[in-house]
């Protein structure tokens, strides 16, 4: 299984694509305050921006948790290897992506290989489209050729982003009681 290779100095992944002004990168020590703020803002919308992040968790422990999640050997049982990357523009975190290296049954049904989000103040600027474009490149670098991306059936903006990145709709599956169905798209 391939993993995200890190550069020797800053711990960020080797450049995949700068995509103009937006770049995806691993979290670092200096990101604690803005990332925790982003996480809290997205929790208000019911979205877990920093999966596994809790207020009482020390930042260094969270960074280790993310490193373990990327590593085939260090991840928690019942999870798949995944890489969380922040999307940065001009030194500000504007969103994030989670690239899952493999899928289990639940992710194959409703989660997919890539989950991305843009923080509310940065929406409607094309960042989601660029985050997904770069995430596809990352997934392919991990050996994922056919990439599943899903979105809620009532999320027209996300469907547009996925389709703009070459996503071909396969079907819509129920996601559970009281939750909107999941539109399933394949890229590649």
C-alpha positions in Angstrom: 0.0 0.0 0.0 1.4 3.4 -0.9 1.4 6.2 1.6 1.8 10.0 1.5 5.5 10.7 1.4 6.7 13.5 3.5 9.5 16.0 2.7 12.5 16.1 4.9 12.0 19.5 6.5 8.5 20.7 7.1 6.6 17.4 7.2 4.2 18.4 4.4 3.5 16.1 1.5 5.5 16.5 -1.6 3.7 18.9 -3.8 1.0 17.3 -5.8 -0.3 20.4 -7.4 -0.5 24.0 -6.2 -3.8 24.5 -8.1 -3.1 28.2 -8.3 -3.4 29.7 -4.8 -4.9 26.7 -3.0 -2.7 23.9 -1.7 -3.4 20.7 0.3 -1.0 19.8 3.1 -0.7 17.8 6.3 -1.4 19.5 9.6 1.5 20.8 11.7 2.3 22.1 15.1 1.4 25.7 14.2 -2.1 24.8 13.0 -3.7 24.1 16.4 -5.6 27.3 17.0 -7.0 27.8 13.4 -7.8 24.1 13.0 -9.6 23.8 16.3 -11.6 27.0 15.4 -12.5 25.5 12.0 -13.5 22.3 13.7 -15.8 24.1 16.2 -17.4 26.2 13.4 -18.2 23.1 11.3 -19.6 21.2 14.4 -22.2 24.0 14.5 -23.3 22.7 11.1 -23.2 19.1 12.3 -20.0 18.3 10.4 -16.9 16.7 12.0 -14.2 18.8 10.4 -11.3 17.2 12.4 -12.3 13.6 12.8 -11.3 12.3 16.1 -10.5 15.8 17.5 -11.8 16.4 21.0 -11.3 19.6 23.1 -9.4 17.7 25.8 -7.1 16.0 23.3 -3.6 17.5 23.3 -2.6 18.8 19.8 0.5 16.6 19.6 -1.6 13.5 20.4 -4.0 14.5 17.7 -1.2 14.8 15.1 0.0 11.3 16.2 -3.6 10.0 15.8 -3.7 11.4 12.2 -0.2 9.9 11.4 -1.4 6.5 12.8 -4.6 6.8 10.6 -2.4 7.3 7.5 -0.2 4.3 8.5 -1.4 0.8 7.6 0.0 -0.5 10.8 -0.9 2.2 13.3 -4.5 2.9 12.6 -7.4 2.0 14.9 -9.2 -1.3 14.3 -12.4 -0.9 12.4 -11.1 2.0 10.4 -9.4 2.3 7.0 -6.1 4.1 6.3 -6.9 7.7 5.5 -5.0 11.0 5.1 -6.5 14.2 6.4 -5.1 17.3 4.6 -6.0 20.9 5.1 -6.7 23.2 2.2 -4.7 26.5 2.6 -5.0 29.7 0.7 -2.6 32.6 1.6 -1.7 31.0 4.9 -5.3 30.5 6.0 -7.1 27.2 6.4 -10.2 27.4 4.1 -11.2 23.7 4.2 -10.0 20.2 4.4 -10.1 16.8 2.7 -10.0 13.2 3.9 -8.6 10.7 1.4 -9.4 7.1 2.3 -6.8 4.7 0.9 -9.3 1.8 0.8 -13.0 1.3 1.4 -14.9 -0.9 3.9 -18.5 -1.9 3.3 -19.9 1.3 4.9 -17.6 3.6 2.9 -18.4 1.7 -0.3 -22.1 2.4 0.4 -22.2 6.0 1.5 -18.8 7.4 2.4 -16.5 7.0 -0.6 -12.8 7.6 -1.0 -12.9 11.4 -0.5 -14.7 13.6 2.0 -14.1 17.4 1.7 -15.4 20.5 3.3 -15.0 24.3 2.9 -15.4 26.6 5.9 -18.5 28.9 5.6 -16.6 32.2 5.0 -14.8 30.7 2.0 -17.6 29.1 0.2 -18.7 30.0 -3.4 -15.1 30.8 -4.5 -14.3 27.6 -6.3 -12.3 26.1 -3.4 -14.4 22.9 -3.1 -13.8 22.1 -6.8 -10.1 22.7 -6.4 -9.9 20.7 -3.1 -11.6 17.7 -4.8 -9.4 18.0 -7.9 -6.3 17.9 -5.8 -7.7 15.1 -3.6 -8.2 13.0 -6.7 -4.5 13.4 -7.5 -3.6 12.4 -4.0 -5.9 9.3 -4.1 -4.4 8.3 -7.4 -0.9 8.6 -5.9 -2.0 6.2 -3.2 -3.0 3.6 -5.9 -6.7 4.3 -6.1 -7.7 4.4 -9.7 -11.4 4.3 -9.5 -12.5 6.9 -6.9 -15.9 6.9 -5.2 -17.2 10.3 -4.0 -20.6 10.7 -2.4 -22.8 13.6 -1.3 -26.2 14.1 0.3 -28.9 13.9 -2.4 -30.1 17.4 -1.4 -26.7 19.0 -1.7 -26.8 20.4 -5.2 -23.6 22.4 -4.7 -21.5 19.3 -3.8 -23.1 17.3 -6.7 -22.0 20.1 -9.1 -18.4 20.0 -7.6 -18.2 16.3 -8.1 -19.5 16.4 -11.6 -17.1 19.3 -12.5 -14.3 16.9 -11.5 -15.5 14.1 -13.8 -17.8 12.3 -11.4 -20.3 10.0 -13.1 -23.5 9.4 -11.0 -24.1 5.7 -10.4 -27.1 5.7 -8.0 -28.6 7.2 -4.9 -28.8 4.9 -1.8 -30.6 5.4 1.5 -28.3 6.7 4.3 -30.5 5.8 7.3 -33.6 7.0 9.1 -34.2 10.7 8.9 -31.1 11.3 6.8 -31.0 12.3 3.1 -29.9 9.6 0.6 -26.4 9.5 -0.7 -25.6 10.2 -4.3 -22.7 8.0 -5.4 -20.3 9.1 -8.1 -17.3 7.5 -9.7 -14.2 9.3 -11.0 -11.8 7.4 -13.2 
